[in-house]
């Protein structure tokens, strides 16, 4: 553990017990949630891929009326 990490750890230990979860929760959120820019890049890449698939004829589109009609039959 780096000196800074050790310092932060010790400061969290100095907090009252009921306040210790807040910084831990924030750190876990940072670790588990990708940056918004990563998510946006992934969606943009997926959108370009789907558009290319449609234009090349690799996939066929389905009219929205058909999709909604099928959904409403459930």
Secondary structure as the mmCIF struct_conf table of DSSP 4:
data_model
#
loop_
_struct_conf.conf_type_id
_struct_conf.id
_struct_conf.beg_label_comp_id
_struct_conf.beg_label_asym_id
_struct_conf.beg_label_seq_id
_struct_conf.end_label_comp_id
_struct_conf.end_label_asym_id
_struct_conf.end_label_seq_id
HELX_RH_AL_P HELX_RH_AL_P1 UNK A 3 UNK A 14
BEND BEND1 UNK A 15 UNK A 15
HELX_RH_3T_P HELX_RH_3T_P1 UNK A 17 UNK A 19
HELX_RH_AL_P HELX_RH_AL_P2 UNK A 20 UNK A 32
BEND BEND2 UNK A 33 UNK A 33
HELX_RH_AL_P HELX_RH_AL_P3 UNK A 36 UNK A 56
TURN_TY1_P TURN_TY1_P1 UNK A 57 UNK A 57
BEND BEND3 UNK A 58 UNK A 59
HELX_RH_AL_P HELX_RH_AL_P4 UNK A 64 UNK A 71
TURN_TY1_P TURN_TY1_P2 UNK A 72 UNK A 73
#
